[in-house]
Amino acid sequence: MQIIKTVEEMQRVARGLGRKGTLGLVPTMGALHEGHLSLVRRARSECDAVVATIFVNPLQFGANEDLDKYPRTFEADCEQLDGERVDILFAPAPEEMYRPGATTTVDVGAVGARLDGASRPGHFMGVATVVAKLFHIAMPDRAYFGQKDAAQLAVIRQMARDLNFCLEVVGCPIVRDEDGLALSSRNRYLTAEERNRALILPRTLAAIEEQIRAGVRDSELLTNSQVPELEATSDIAFDYLAIVDPDTLLPEAEAVPGTLIAIAAKVGNTRLIDNLIVG
């Protein structure tokens, strides 16, 4: 696996890879887990060459968020990516991605202010900006993102459509631990007790899914049935539980097939998200 740290070299290498076949891109912030590796394997199975990125993007962290303590495990990440036969790892420094004097950002409009965007103002501007830059730098044919970050996926698809990027944005299924918790780099922040409490997120989704299978479709009824337990659970700061269109993130009156059910809460000091698509 070749490790590249400059934009200029990454662009030069990407042009060569693109001429030889289909190029897949897997953007990450490092601290890799099985969820990230599932994206790499999907890319590897569908593309002739795979570029992964590791970049902790300062632009998507707000004030009092965890930029400084976000887990960084570069050497271990490299070993895992090399084991999955990634061709190129692009790992730039912040000053390489955001040159002195840079002022241009990407704002996707209303979709970026919904769900996590409502709770984290400016977050999706930072996400859209760095992903647009990575698309421009790596020039992939396909880019792979996890369904766990459903609002992010909606934002990136909107941005790719609006800016006419000639690529396919591929959403990949959530990978869960044995206890049902969605894999996340932030899970390592949780104490054993907090992790046990965090299981209320997948339990809530499963409870709603069970009600839907029993014939309940009204979104307000479905979410209201779960809010009291969420708000009563100790050391959980409930953020949102929403049933929305997966592309626009606008509320849906009924939970029909294809609808997104999304949840977010802070467990101790760790913000976690989860979701499911109604089958």
C-alpha positions as MATLAB code, in Angstrom:
seq = 'MQIIKTVEEMQRVARGLGRKGTLGLVPTMGALHEGHLSLVRRARSECDAVVATIFVNPLQFGANEDLDKYPRTFEADCEQLDGERVDILFAPAPEEMYRPGATTTVDVGAVGARLDGASRPGHFMGVATVVAKLFHIAMPDRAYFGQKDAAQLAVIRQMARDLNFCLEVVGCPIVRDEDGLALSSRNRYLTAEERNRALILPRTLAAIEEQIRAGVRDSELLTNSQVPELEATSDIAFDYLAIVDPDTLLPEAEAVPGTLIAIAAKVGNTRLIDNLIVG';
ca = [
       0.000    0.000    0.000;
       1.325    3.399   -0.993;
       0.858    6.240    1.500;
       0.437    9.715    0.001;
       0.364   12.907    2.034;
       0.164   15.716   -0.529;
      -2.699   16.827   -2.741;
      -0.441   17.236   -5.755;
       0.860   13.660   -5.598;
      -2.597   12.219   -4.901;
      -4.019   13.965   -7.972;
      -1.164   12.724  -10.156;
      -1.520    9.119   -8.950;
      -5.330    9.219   -9.195;
      -5.146   10.220  -12.852;
      -3.000    7.168  -13.533;
      -5.273    4.826  -11.573;
      -8.357    6.180  -13.310;
      -6.942    5.396  -16.725;
      -6.459    1.748  -15.737;
     -10.024    1.011  -14.624;
     -12.660    1.812  -12.018;
     -11.455    3.724   -8.937;
     -13.197    3.429   -5.565;
     -12.797    5.921   -2.707;
     -13.368    5.186    1.000;
     -13.118    8.404    3.048;
     -12.505    7.951    6.798;
     -11.251    9.858    9.819;
      -9.218    6.854   10.947;
      -9.667    4.915   14.214;
     -10.839    2.139   11.914;
     -13.217   -0.647   12.892;
     -15.078   -3.415   11.098;
     -17.606   -0.939    9.740;
     -14.894    0.949    7.854;
     -13.368   -2.300    6.643;
     -16.722   -3.423    5.266;
     -16.674   -0.315    3.048;
     -13.162   -1.157    1.885;
     -14.195   -4.730    1.047;
     -17.211   -3.505   -0.907;
     -14.981   -1.111   -2.848;
     -12.409   -3.848   -3.419;
     -15.095   -6.167   -4.822;
     -16.467   -3.552   -7.235;
     -13.433   -1.514   -8.311;
     -10.097   -2.113  -10.006;
      -8.269    0.143   -7.525;
      -9.152    1.453   -4.059;
      -8.078    4.683   -2.376;
      -8.794    5.094    1.342;
      -8.349    8.374    3.172;
      -7.567    9.190    6.785;
      -8.202   12.812    7.660;
      -9.634   14.159   10.915;
     -11.426   17.120    9.396;
     -11.319   20.151   11.711;
     -13.987   21.941    9.691;
     -16.744   19.541   10.799;
     -16.088   19.854   14.537;
     -17.869   22.628   16.403;
     -16.908   24.454   19.567;
     -16.676   22.146   22.600;
     -16.674   19.026   20.402;
     -14.055   16.283   20.472;
     -11.558   17.328   17.766;
      -8.543   17.260   20.086;
      -9.397   13.926   21.689;
     -10.809   12.215   18.590;
      -9.036    8.816   18.478;
      -6.003    8.672   16.215;
      -4.566    5.203   15.558;
      -2.649    5.735   12.341;
      -0.196    2.828   12.490;
      -2.901    0.289   13.365;
      -5.146    1.759   10.661;
      -2.399    1.357    8.067;
      -1.951   -2.294    8.998;
      -5.663   -2.966    8.589;
      -5.916   -1.167    5.252;
      -2.842   -2.930    3.924;
      -4.382   -6.247    4.984;
      -7.481   -5.396    2.926;
      -5.326   -4.718   -0.155;
      -6.001   -0.996   -0.356;
      -3.875    0.448   -3.157;
      -3.428    4.006   -1.879;
      -3.862    5.656    1.504;
      -4.247    9.427    1.260;
      -3.424   10.913    4.664;
      -2.902   14.675    4.386;
      -2.212   17.111    7.214;
      -4.855   19.821    7.898;
      -2.624   22.510    6.403;
      -2.374   20.459    3.202;
      -6.159   20.279    2.814;
      -6.817   23.846    3.949;
      -4.058   26.091    2.653;
      -3.474   29.469    4.350;
      -6.037   31.971    3.178;
      -8.577   29.370    2.016;
     -12.129   30.680    2.409;
     -14.311   28.542    0.109;
     -16.806   26.158    1.720;
     -19.727   24.049    0.478;
     -23.193   24.658    1.935;
     -25.850   22.142    0.887;
     -28.737   24.245    2.147;
     -31.724   23.017    4.141;
     -30.848   19.294    4.160;
     -27.662   20.181    6.039;
     -29.677   21.764    8.851;
     -31.790   18.694    9.630;
     -31.241   15.876   12.157;
     -27.562   16.106   13.163;
     -27.273   19.374   11.273;
     -29.832   20.939   13.606;
     -27.898   19.785   16.676;
     -24.444   20.583   15.271;
     -24.625   23.870   13.334;
     -21.979   24.039   10.628;
     -21.148   20.344   10.875;
     -22.425   19.379    7.445;
     -20.836   22.414    5.818;
     -17.545   20.971    7.049;
     -18.453   17.475    5.835;
     -19.594   18.659    2.397;
     -16.510   20.829    1.965;
     -13.975   18.112    2.751;
     -15.805   15.430    0.768;
     -16.053   17.733   -2.262;
     -12.303   18.305   -1.995;
     -11.627   14.561   -1.723;
     -13.822   13.885   -4.760;
     -11.887   16.512   -6.692;
      -8.484   15.274   -5.524;
      -9.002   11.505   -5.927;
     -11.389   11.600   -8.919;
     -13.147    8.303   -8.022;
     -15.798    6.507  -10.022;
     -17.483    5.333   -6.811;
     -17.321    6.596   -3.220;
     -18.373    4.445   -0.272;
     -20.069    5.663    2.918;
     -21.735    3.898    5.843;
     -25.497    3.967    6.337;
     -24.914    4.578   10.067;
     -24.262    8.219    9.195;
     -27.570    8.486    7.353;
     -27.858   12.273    7.481;
     -24.285   12.586    6.228;
     -25.110   10.229    3.369;
     -28.094   12.401    2.397;
     -25.920   15.530    2.492;
     -23.186   13.968    0.345;
     -25.680   12.709   -2.228;
     -27.251   16.172   -2.415;
     -23.834   17.785   -2.810;
     -22.737   15.292   -5.498;
     -25.942   15.914   -7.487;
     -25.824   19.674   -7.158;
     -22.150   19.993   -8.116;
     -22.408   17.422  -10.951;
     -19.719   15.079   -9.653;
     -19.356   12.244  -12.143;
     -19.390    9.395   -9.636;
     -21.676    7.024   -7.762;
     -22.209    7.547   -4.027;
     -22.623    4.069   -2.551;
     -24.321    3.624    0.831;
     -23.313    0.473    2.725;
     -25.168   -1.332    5.552;
     -24.578   -0.614    9.229;
     -22.222   -3.054   10.935;
     -23.129   -3.880   14.530;
     -21.332   -5.447   17.456;
     -22.647   -8.679   18.939;
     -24.766   -6.740   21.443;
     -26.421   -4.727   18.662;
     -24.600   -1.426   19.135;
     -23.705    0.184   15.806;
     -19.941    0.279   15.353;
     -18.442    3.751   15.756;
     -14.979    5.114   16.432;
     -16.529    6.992   19.344;
     -17.659    3.776   21.063;
     -14.188    3.524   22.586;
     -15.036    6.574   24.718;
     -17.772    4.612   26.532;
     -17.256    3.010   29.924;
     -18.706   -0.468   30.365;
     -21.701    1.021   32.176;
     -22.237    3.689   29.515;
     -22.009    1.115   26.755;
     -24.747   -0.906   28.414;
     -26.951    2.206   28.579;
     -26.142    3.017   24.938;
     -27.966   -0.146   23.887;
     -31.192    1.808   24.308;
     -30.547    3.233   20.819;
     -30.751   -0.058   18.880;
     -33.459   -1.301   21.302;
     -35.603    1.735   20.490;
     -35.234    1.151   16.754;
     -36.065   -2.532   17.171;
     -39.168   -1.673   19.229;
     -40.423    0.696   16.526;
     -39.697   -1.881   13.834;
     -41.740   -4.432   15.775;
     -44.687   -2.017   16.000;
     -44.489   -1.390   12.253;
     -44.609   -5.131   11.610;
     -47.701   -5.231   13.821;
     -49.364   -2.696   11.535;
     -48.666    0.657   13.231;
     -47.619    3.207   10.608;
     -48.327    6.616   12.154;
     -44.955    8.255   12.754;
     -46.092   10.358   15.699;
     -47.520    7.330   17.481;
     -44.368    5.326   16.827;
     -41.942    7.945   18.117;
     -44.083    9.089   21.049;
     -44.268    5.509   22.310;
     -40.483    5.484   22.818;
     -39.694    9.003   24.053;
     -40.669    8.513   27.726;
     -38.182    5.649   28.209;
     -35.443    7.549   26.366;
     -35.936   10.653   28.484;
     -36.090    8.614   31.692;
     -32.888    6.644   31.110;
     -30.125    7.904   33.384;
     -27.027    9.509   31.861;
     -28.723    9.723   28.444;
     -29.246   13.156   26.878;
     -31.853   12.333   24.228;
     -31.425   14.440   21.066;
     -33.892   13.253   18.436;
     -35.973   10.307   17.286;
     -37.331   10.996   13.807;
     -39.042    9.218   10.939;
     -37.974   10.950    7.744;
     -37.384   10.692    4.030;
     -33.834    9.300    3.627;
     -32.933   11.781    0.867;
     -34.443   15.058    2.107;
     -34.492   14.218    5.856;
     -37.940   15.818    6.018;
     -40.492   14.247    8.392;
     -42.752   11.516    7.050;
     -46.274   11.144    8.417;
     -46.157    7.368    8.032;
     -43.393    4.783    8.305;
     -43.600    3.165    4.885;
     -40.998    0.951    3.187;
     -37.854    2.949    2.479;
     -38.472    5.449    5.276;
     -35.547    6.303    7.569;
     -35.924    5.990   11.338;
     -33.053    7.884   12.979;
     -32.040    8.404   16.591;
     -29.329   10.376   18.384;
     -28.420   10.718   22.056;
     -25.489   11.657   24.229;
     -24.409    8.825   26.506;
     -22.250   10.316   29.215;
     -20.064   12.660   27.167;
     -20.293   10.631   23.948;
     -22.748   11.496   21.183;
     -24.032    8.399   19.346;
     -26.316    7.959   16.359;
     -28.156    5.000   14.874;
     -30.900    4.326   12.334;
     -32.721    1.797   10.244;
     -34.519    1.785    6.904;
     -38.075    0.455    7.062;
     -38.238   -2.820    5.117;
];
